[in-house]
Amino acid sequence: MTEPLLDGVTIFIPVFNEESILESQIKKLVIHLQGLGFPYEIIVGSNGSFDKTVMILETLKMAIPCLDFFHIPMKAVGRAFRMGLEAARFNRVISLDMDLSIDLSFIKRAYHLLEISHVVVGSKITGDQRRSVLRKTASNAFIFCARTLLGLSFSDYSIAAKAYRKDAISAYFPHLDDKTFYVTEILFRAFRDGKTLTEIPVDCNDTRPSRFNLIHEGWYKFSRLFTLYFIEKLRRNGRPGNH
């Protein structure tokens, strides 16, 4: 594995069937990154895409030297995240959504905060969020349960607007699942291990339909949350569990 550099940033973006916005959003991101003054690369992880996403990425890669991508056949954003971080050349890694619904000023702020923090959490709740009432309600319920069960004080566990120091979280990779719970798992383990986590507000304009089935997603994430709670309870009581 190539040793990560310390003075640049890897932008990781998981995608699923994003043919309609892929080219325009990557070009918009590149223009933004060119103005920041530090080295960068973009890694796109297609997971389960069956439209023209991969074909478009192949074309874009030939024209944009800083862009790389991979494709896995199943919809598995957690697995794509691990693969993206393993491939990252830089120690600072920032995760975004392909629609770039988070204000891109997060990139520069997170880049500098990673000098003193192991993880940076971009919070839509404490920023200005334009999302559906249903998604806000589901997020608030999950935040409340995470605070009650795990003692976590963070107000955002979504995939986008999260920044990590690769060397600080790579030990957690074997414990992360293949779906969307990996952010919560990382935050919980990093918090438990005494790492430095910083939360900052971000502005979000996300009005398009979710890429996930919200009912299935809610059931999955809440069940994983309670499972993690019971595993941690067993650990604290000195009984065998997934540490």
DACOR-V794828 format. One record per residue. RES is the residue in one letter. OMEGA is omega in whole degrees, -180 to 180 (none if undefined). D_LAST is the distance of its C-alpha to the last C-alpha in Angstrom with 1 decimal. Layout:
res->RES omega->OMEGA d_last->D_LAST
res->RES omega->OMEGA d_last->D_LAST
This chain:
res->M omega->179 d_last->25.5
res->T omega->178 d_last->27.8
res->E omega->-180 d_last->26.9
res->P omega->174 d_last->26.6
res->L omega->-174 d_last->29.5
res->L omega->-170 d_last->29.2
res->D omega->180 d_last->32.3
res->G omega->-178 d_last->31.9
res->V omega->171 d_last->29.8
res->T omega->174 d_last->28.5
res->I omega->178 d_last->29.0
res->F omega->-179 d_last->26.9
res->I omega->173 d_last->28.2
res->P omega->-179 d_last->27.0
res->V omega->174 d_last->30.0
res->F omega->177 d_last->31.1
res->N omega->-178 d_last->34.9
res->E omega->-176 d_last->36.1
res->E omega->-174 d_last->39.5
res->S omega->-176 d_last->41.5
res->I omega->-169 d_last->39.9
res->L omega->-175 d_last->38.3
res->E omega->-177 d_last->41.2
res->S omega->-177 d_last->42.3
res->Q omega->177 d_last->38.9
res->I omega->178 d_last->38.0
res->K omega->177 d_last->41.4
res->K omega->180 d_last->41.0
res->L omega->180 d_last->37.7
res->V omega->178 d_last->39.3
res->I omega->179 d_last->42.2
res->H omega->-178 d_last->39.9
res->L omega->-180 d_last->37.9
res->Q omega->-179 d_last->41.1
res->G omega->-174 d_last->42.1
res->L omega->173 d_last->39.1
res->G omega->175 d_last->40.1
res->F omega->-178 d_last->36.9
res->P omega->-179 d_last->35.8
res->Y omega->170 d_last->33.9
res->E omega->177 d_last->32.9
res->I omega->175 d_last->32.1
res->I omega->178 d_last->29.8
res->V omega->180 d_last->30.1
res->G omega->177 d_last->27.8
res->S omega->178 d_last->29.7
res->N omega->178 d_last->27.6
res->G omega->-178 d_last->29.8
res->S omega->178 d_last->33.0
res->F omega->174 d_last->36.1
res->D omega->-178 d_last->38.8
res->K omega->-177 d_last->40.2
res->T omega->-176 d_last->37.2
res->V omega->179 d_last->36.6
res->M omega->179 d_last->40.4
res->I omega->179 d_last->40.7
res->L omega->178 d_last->37.8
res->E omega->179 d_last->39.6
res->T omega->-179 d_last->42.7
res->L omega->-179 d_last->41.2
res->K omega->180 d_last->39.4
res->M omega->-177 d_last->42.8
res->A omega->-175 d_last->44.2
res->I omega->-174 d_last->41.3
res->P omega->-176 d_last->40.1
res->C omega->-175 d_last->37.0
res->L omega->171 d_last->35.7
res->D omega->180 d_last->33.4
res->F omega->171 d_last->31.8
res->F omega->-180 d_last->30.1
res->H omega->170 d_last->30.2
res->I omega->-169 d_last->27.9
res->P omega->-177 d_last->29.6
res->M omega->177 d_last->27.1
res->K omega->-173 d_last->26.3
res->A omega->-172 d_last->22.7
res->V omega->178 d_last->22.3
res->G omega->177 d_last->18.6
res->R omega->178 d_last->19.4
res->A omega->178 d_last->22.5
res->F omega->180 d_last->20.6
res->R omega->-180 d_last->18.5
res->M omega->179 d_last->21.8
res->G omega->180 d_last->23.6
res->L omega->178 d_last->21.5
res->E omega->-179 d_last->21.5
res->A omega->-174 d_last->25.3
res->A omega->179 d_last->25.8
res->R omega->-176 d_last->28.2
res->F omega->-179 d_last->27.6
res->N omega->176 d_last->24.7
res->R omega->-179 d_last->25.4
res->V omega->180 d_last->24.5
res->I omega->-179 d_last->25.8
res->S omega->179 d_last->25.2
res->L omega->169 d_last->28.3
res->D omega->-176 d_last->29.8
res->M omega->179 d_last->32.8
res->D omega->-180 d_last->35.1
res->L omega->-178 d_last->34.5
res->S omega->176 d_last->34.6
res->I omega->177 d_last->33.0
res->D omega->-174 d_last->35.5
res->L omega->174 d_last->35.3
res->S omega->177 d_last->35.7
res->F omega->-175 d_last->32.0
res->I omega->-178 d_last->31.8
res->K omega->180 d_last->33.8
res->R omega->-179 d_last->32.2
res->A omega->179 d_last->28.6
res->Y omega->-178 d_last->29.8
res->H omega->178 d_last->31.1
res->L omega->179 d_last->28.2
res->L omega->172 d_last->25.8
res->E omega->-177 d_last->27.7
res->I omega->-178 d_last->26.2
res->S omega->176 d_last->23.1
res->H omega->179 d_last->19.9
res->V omega->174 d_last->20.0
res->V omega->-178 d_last->23.1
res->V omega->173 d_last->23.1
res->G omega->-174 d_last->26.5
res->S omega->176 d_last->27.3
res->K omega->-178 d_last->30.0
res->I omega->-178 d_last->30.1
res->T omega->176 d_last->31.3
res->G omega->179 d_last->33.5
res->D omega->-177 d_last->36.3
res->Q omega->174 d_last->35.0
res->R omega->-180 d_last->37.3
res->R omega->-179 d_last->35.4
res->S omega->179 d_last->36.2
res->V omega->-179 d_last->36.0
res->L omega->-178 d_last->33.8
res->R omega->176 d_last->31.1
res->K omega->-178 d_last->31.4
res->T omega->179 d_last->31.0
res->A omega->179 d_last->27.9
res->S omega->-179 d_last->26.3
res->N omega->179 d_last->27.3
res->A omega->-180 d_last->25.9
res->F omega->179 d_last->22.4
res->I omega->179 d_last->22.6
res->F omega->-179 d_last->23.5
res->C omega->179 d_last->20.7
res->A omega->178 d_last->18.1
res->R omega->-177 d_last->19.8
res->T omega->-174 d_last->20.2
res->L omega->-172 d_last->16.8
res->L omega->-180 d_last->14.5
res->G omega->-180 d_last->17.1
res->L omega->-176 d_last->17.5
res->S omega->-176 d_last->21.1
res->F omega->-176 d_last->21.5
res->S omega->176 d_last->24.2
res->D omega->180 d_last->23.5
res->Y omega->180 d_last->20.7
res->S omega->-176 d_last->23.0
res->I omega->-173 d_last->22.9
res->A omega->178 d_last->26.0
res->A omega->173 d_last->26.6
res->K omega->-178 d_last->23.3
res->A omega->-173 d_last->23.3
res->Y omega->165 d_last->20.7
res->R omega->-174 d_last->21.0
res->K omega->-178 d_last->19.8
res->D omega->-178 d_last->18.9
res->A omega->-174 d_last->16.6
res->I omega->-176 d_last->14.4
res->S omega->178 d_last->14.7
res->A omega->-179 d_last->11.5
res->Y omega->-174 d_last->9.8
res->F omega->-179 d_last->12.2
res->P omega->-177 d_last->10.4
res->H omega->-175 d_last->8.2
res->L omega->180 d_last->11.5
res->D omega->-174 d_last->13.9
res->D omega->-175 d_last->17.6
res->K omega->-169 d_last->19.1
res->T omega->-176 d_last->19.4
res->F omega->-172 d_last->16.2
res->Y omega->180 d_last->14.8
res->V omega->178 d_last->16.5
res->T omega->-180 d_last->14.9
res->E omega->180 d_last->11.3
res->I omega->-178 d_last->12.6
res->L omega->-180 d_last->14.3
res->F omega->-177 d_last->11.7
res->R omega->179 d_last->9.2
res->A omega->177 d_last->12.5
res->F omega->180 d_last->13.9
res->R omega->-177 d_last->11.1
res->D omega->176 d_last->11.4
res->G omega->178 d_last->15.2
res->K omega->-179 d_last->16.4
res->T omega->178 d_last->19.8
res->L omega->-178 d_last->20.1
res->T omega->177 d_last->23.7
res->E omega->179 d_last->25.0
res->I omega->178 d_last->28.6
res->P omega->174 d_last->30.9
res->V omega->175 d_last->31.9
res->D omega->-176 d_last->34.9
res->C omega->175 d_last->34.3
res->N omega->-173 d_last->37.0
res->D omega->-176 d_last->35.4
res->T omega->-180 d_last->37.9
res->R omega->-179 d_last->37.6
res->P omega->179 d_last->35.9
res->S omega->176 d_last->32.1
res->R omega->-179 d_last->31.0
res->F omega->170 d_last->28.8
res->N omega->-170 d_last->29.9
res->L omega->178 d_last->29.0
res->I omega->178 d_last->28.9
res->H omega->-179 d_last->26.5
res->E omega->179 d_last->24.4
res->G omega->179 d_last->24.4
res->W omega->-179 d_last->23.4
res->Y omega->-174 d_last->20.5
res->K omega->178 d_last->19.1
res->F omega->178 d_last->19.5
res->S omega->177 d_last->18.0
res->R omega->179 d_last->14.8
res->L omega->179 d_last->14.9
res->F omega->176 d_last->15.2
res->T omega->178 d_last->12.5
res->L omega->178 d_last->10.0
res->Y omega->-178 d_last->11.8
res->F omega->176 d_last->11.6
res->I omega->179 d_last->7.9
res->E omega->178 d_last->7.8
res->K omega->177 d_last->10.9
res->L omega->180 d_last->9.7
res->R omega->-179 d_last->7.1
res->R omega->179 d_last->10.2
res->N omega->176 d_last->12.4
res->G omega->179 d_last->11.0
res->R omega->-178 d_last->10.5
res->P omega->178 d_last->8.4
res->G omega->179 d_last->5.9
res->N omega->-177 d_last->3.8
res->H omega->none d_last->0.0
